[in-house]
Amino acid sequence: MVHRAIHVTVFSNKSREDRRLLKRFVNFHWEHYRDDPQYIPLFDYEYLGMKLLGIHGVFEPDNLFFRQADIAFFLAFRDDRVVGRCFAFTNSRHNERWKDRVGFFGEFECIQDRAPAHVLITAVEAWLKERGMDTLRGPQNLAVNEATPGLLTEGFDSRPIVHYHYNKPYYKDLLLGEGFKPVQKVFSFEVPVQNPMAEKMERVANRAIERYGITFEPWDARPYEERQREMLEVYNEAWYDNFGFVPFEEEEFFAIVDDMKMIMDKGLSVFAYIKGELAGFFGGIPNIAEKMRPIPGMRRCEILRLLKMFISMGSIKGFRLGYLGVKNKYRHIGFGGIMVWKQKLYSQKKGYEYCDIGWVLEGNTEAYRLAKFMGSKITRTYTIFEKPIPRIQRSSE
């Protein structure tokens, strides 16, 4: 049996030819997951932008993240057929924050064959080595702080959730075969909105509210710009010591909140204060993944697919608790449970049936206990992998 050679094309995101290759990069997942009912593709414009609507894609050069990052894209070909892809990037702010030399890879997709996986990872290692990196970590989003880091390793039959990626089950074996080791796990829980612990939660929450003088405000109680600043202040403090976290800069964070605002249900946002001081916030977004499936036979019609999603927003059954934080000095009073209880009151009235709580790092016992107390179960496990980048072997003279 003859095995045809695999070659890798490495490119950037700046030239017209780069743009052509980026389209092939994005198109690969449509073919790769064509018969997989669990896969809900993002809109192509989220990667490439859409000039008609003035939307900027995450791969475009004007992405704010590229102020601190250097990126390259990799396509593995067998003849002219794409058989794998990924990108690699450096993040100067991450390495300054953690005092290391970590390079990242992400958007890893590959056929069930070790050969293209090996060629891709080898090319990524060489590219990162040239830039002074000594460790390879991933799969990772461009912004380390965004949702769904790592590889889905458990929960392949769980319901699709907004901002959670899906991948083939065999990817774990491909990475292990390239010398990667697990370095961190991230869990996702599903919580029923109606559960038998609601009365107990209410009693506990009311006692804490009275004892500490806690007050709550809805999203619209203050100007939008003030809400953005409040979220940034709390988020950067609450997440500062978490694995791989890099504090957001104002412009970067505000852009993320602007995107969230497009799909948010304001009633799912809770801002809590103690004696007038902001103590924490929780923010939820409807699980638009329920309505993001492509329209049969209309793969290229992004605008109709987007319109279909927005028209059907009112019938969405679940939401994701995606944006949250509690200031460190208030964490001891069980603030997480109090705000989740407030959020549940609204979600019950609105008719939501389930809530997804994600981005729970292993070792976060507080969040784990809260999720279990609410009657939840782990629905997904994502695993972040890491390996040393091999040193360049120098021949002896």
N, C-alpha and C positions, 0 to 999 in steps of 0.2 A: 504493500500500500504506500503510495507516494503522499507525503505531507508537504503541502505547499507552504512556502516561507511566509512568515508574518513580518510586516514592517510597520514602523510607527512614524507618523507625521506629527511634528511638534510645531505649534503656531501660537500666535498671540490674538489680540482682539482689536487691532488698530487698522489694518488695511482692508481693501475690498476682497482680496483673496482670503484673508482671515474670516471675514463675514461669511463667505461661501462655505468655508470649512465649519464654522460655528453652526450653520444650518444643518450640516450633516451630523454634527455632534448632537444637536437637539433631536433631530429626526430619528436617531438610532433607537431611542427608547420606545418610540411608537411601534417599530417593527419587533423589537426585543420582547415587548410585553403584549403583543397583539392579541393573544388568546388567553391572557391571564385576567380573570374577572376581579381580582383583588387590587389591581393597579389602577389608580386614578391619576392621569397625567396632569401636570400643571399646564397652564396656558402657555403657548409658545412665546407670547409677548412678555411673559415674566422673565424669560431668559434674554430675548432679543430686542425687546421694546416694540412699540407700535407708533410710528410717526403720525398716523391718522388721528389717534387719540392723545398724542403728546405723552405717551408712556415710555419711560426709560427702563430698559431691561437690566437685570443684574449682571449680565456679561458685557455690557457696554462700557467703553472707557470712562464715561462720566460718573460711573458708580462711585460714591464717596469712599467706599472701602479701599479703592485702589490708590488713595493718597498714602496709605501705609503698607500696601501689599504689592508684590510683584507676582504675576500669574502667567502660567503657560497651560495650553490645552494639548491633549494627547489623543490621537485617534489610531487605533490598531487596525490594520488592513490585512486581509488575506486576498490576494489579487486586488480587485477594486471594491471588495465587500467589507464594510465596517464590521469588525468582530469584537470590538471593545473600545472603551473610552474612559477618560478621567481628566481632571485638571490637577495642577499642583500650584501651591502658592506659599510665599513667605509672608509673615505678618510682623513688621518691626515693632509694633506696640505690644504684641503678645510677648515677644522675646525680651523686650525691655522690662515688662511687668514681671515675668517669671524667671528672668536671668538665665535663659537657656537658648538653644539654637535649634528649635523645632521647625520643621517644614511640614506642610499639610497636603493631603490629597483629598479629593471629593468627587461627587458625581460619577463614582465608579460603576460601570456597567460592563458586563462581559458575558460572552457565550460560555457554556459549560465545557471549558477547555483550559487547562493550565497554561498552555503555550502563550496565548495572547495576554493572559494575566501576568505572566512572568515578564514578557517583553514590555508591557506598560509600566510595571513597578520598577523594572530596571532603568527605564528611560526617566522616570520620575526621580529616582535616586540620583542619577547622574546630573540632572538639572538642578536639584536642590544642593548637591555637593558643590557644584560650581559657585553657589551663592553662600557657602560657608555653613550650611546646616549639617548637623550630625545625627538627627533623629527624624523619623518619618511617622506621622500620626494621622489617623483618620478612620473611616471617611468623615469629612468635616465640611460644613458649609463655609462659604467665604467669610462671613462674620461668625466668629467662634461663639458668640452669644445667642445666635439664632436657634430656632427649634430643631429638633431631630438630629442631634449629632450621632455619629456612629452608624453601625450596621444593624439592621433588624435581625436579631438572632433567635427570638421566640415571639410567638403571637402572629404567625403568618395568616391565620384565618380570622383575625379580629377585624372589626369594622373599620373602614377607612376614616381617618380623622384629618382635618385641615392642618397643614404644616407638618404632618408626619409623613416621611417618605416610606416607600415599600421597596423591597429588593428580593431577588431570587434567594431561596434558602441555601443554595450551594456556594454563595459568595464567601461565607465563613471559611469553608474548606479551602477556597482559592487563596485567601489571605494567610491562613495558617500555613499553607504550603509554601508561601513566600517568606516565612520566618517571622510573621507578626505574632504578638502576644496581646491578650486582653489587658487594658490598663484602666478602664473605667466602665461601669454599667449605668444605664439610665432607664428608669422604669416609667411605665404609663399605667394608670389605674382608671377603671370605669366605675362611676358611682351612680346608683339609681337615685333619681331626684326624690322619689317617694321611697322612704325606708323606715323601718321600725325604730330607729334611733333618733328620729326627729324630735320627739318630746324631750328626751334627755339632753339633746344638744341645746334646745331652747332654754331649759332650766339653767344649764351651765353658762350659756352665753348671757342670759339676763343677770345672773349674779355678778359676772365680771363687768358687765356694762355699768351696773349700779356702783360697784366697788371702786372702779377706776375713773368713772365719769366719762365714759366713751360716748362720742357722738359720731353720727354718720352723715355723709353728704352724697347725693347723686352726682352723676357726671356733669350735668348742666348747671350745677349750683355755682360754678366759677367759670371764668373765661377759659376758652380752649387752650390758650398759650400758657396759662397758669397751671392747668392740669398736666400739660406736657412737662413743665419744669418740676412739678411735684413727683411725677412718676420717675423722672430721671434721677432726682435726688434720692428717693427711696431705693430704686432698683440698683443703682451703683453701690450703695452702702450694704444692702441686704445680700447681694450676690458676690461681694468683693473677694471672699476667700474660697469661693467654689472653684472646682477643677477647671482650669483653663480660662477662667473669666477675665475679660479685659474691659475695664470701665468704658462706658459709652461716652463719646463726645456729643455735645448738644445737637449739632446739625445732623449727625448720624442717627441719634435716637429719635429726634423729631420726625425724620423721614419715615422711620418705622411706624411711629404712632399715626402719621398721616395715612399710611397704607392700611393700618388696622381700622382706622375710622371708616373706611369705605364699606366694611362688612360688619362693623360692630353692632351689638344690641346694647344700647347705653344702660339699660336696666340691669345688665350683668356686671356693671362696674360699681365698686364700693370703695369709698374713701373714708378712712377712719381717723378720728382726732381724739387726743387726750388733753383736756384743758386748753383747747385751741391749737395745739401743736399736731401737725400731721404725724401719724404713727405708722400708717401702712395703707396699701391699696390692693385690691384684687380686681382683675379685669378678665371678662370672658368674651369669647366670640362664637357666634353660631357655627356649627360644623358644616360649612358649605361644601365639604367633600361629598355630602349626601347628594348634592345637586350638580356636581362637576363632571359627571360622566360625559364623554364625547357623544354628540348626536350621531346616530348610525348613518353612515354614508356621507357625512359632512365634516370630515376630519379637519379640513382646512378653514372652516368657517368659524373663526375665533369669536367674532362679534356676536353671532347667533348663540353660540354656547354661553358666552358671558351674559347675554340678555336672558337666556333661559334660567341661568343660575339666580339672577336678581329677581326675576318674576316669581320664582318658587321659594324665596327666602322665608316666607311666612309659614311654610309647612315643614320646616326643618325641626327634627325631633330632639336634637342634642346640641351641646355646646362644649367648647374646650376652655378650661381655665388656663389661659395662656400667658397672662401678664400679672405678676404678683410680687409683693415685697413687704417686709415688716422691718422697721428700724430696729437695730440691734438691742437697744435699751428696753424695748417693749416685747421682745420675743418670749420672755419668761412667763407672760400672763396668758399664753395660749391664744394669741391674736388670730392665728390662722383659722382655728375652729370657729371663732366668733364671726369672722368675715365670710367664711364659707356658709355659715348658718344664715347670715343676712342675704347672701346670694341665692341660697336655696329657696327662701321665702318668695323672691321674685320669680325664680325659674318655675316653681310650682304653679304660680298664678298664670304664667305665660304658657304653660302646657308642655314645657320641656320634659323629656323622659329620662335622659341620662346626661351625665357630665363626665368629661375626660379630664383627669388631672395628670399632667405629664411633666417631663423634665425633672423627675425625682431622682437625684443621684443616690447611688448605693452609699450607705452610711448616713443618710439624712433620716435619722430615726424619728424625728418630730413629724415630718411630712408622712412618713410611712405609717406611724401610729394613727395619725389623723385619718388617712385614707381607709385604713382597716376599721377604725371606729365607725366610719360612715357606711360600712357594709360593702366596701369596694373589693375588687379583685385585680390582680396584675393582668393586664391584657397584652402588653408588649414589653419586650426587653431589647434595648439597643446597646450595642457594645462598641466602645472605642478601642481601636487597636494601635499598637505602636511597635516600632522596630528600630534598631540602630542602623544608620546608613553606612554601608561598608566603606572602609577606608580604601583609598586608591593604593593599589599595590605598586611599589616602586622596585624596579629591578636593580640588583646590586651591580656596581661598576666593576 
